Amino acid sequence: MDSETGNIENKINLILDKIRPFLQEDGGDVELARYDLDRGILFVRLLGACKECPISIMTLRAGIERFILNSMPEFKRIEQERS
């Protein structure tokens, strides 16, 4: 892992650490899955209750995406990685 990759992943994980407590209150969680800087897309994996929640897309768009895009302008979109 080069230093730029490490810095980006660290920054993403620091942001996710700020979001995580809100998700964990409802039995959910989020983790970094992968990202594509060329396309400006960050993929996250929703876990626990968030994984099957019928309003998870709202959590992704109104919560996670808004928070990350405000902090990391290099990303234009956040998508859910389905496993």
Residue, then its C-alpha position, 0 to 999 in steps of 0.5 A: m500500500d502506498s502512502e496516498t492509498g494509506n492516507i485516503e483509507n485512513k481518512i475514510n475510516l476516521i469519517l466512518d468512525k464518526i458515523r458508526p456510533f449512530l448506526q450501532e445504536d440501531g444494531g448496524d454498522v458500516e465498513l469501507a469496502r473499496y473505492d475508485l478515485d478515477r470515477g470518484i466512487l466510494f463503496v461501503r458495506l452496511l452490516g448488521a441491522c443496516k444490511e437488511c433494513p428497508i430504509s438503508i438507502m436513506t441511511l446511505r444517501a442522507g447520512i453516510e454519503r452526505f457526511i463523507l462528501n462534505s469531508m472528502p471532495e475527491f468522491k462524488r458518490i457513495e455506493q453500497e457494496r453488496s456481499 
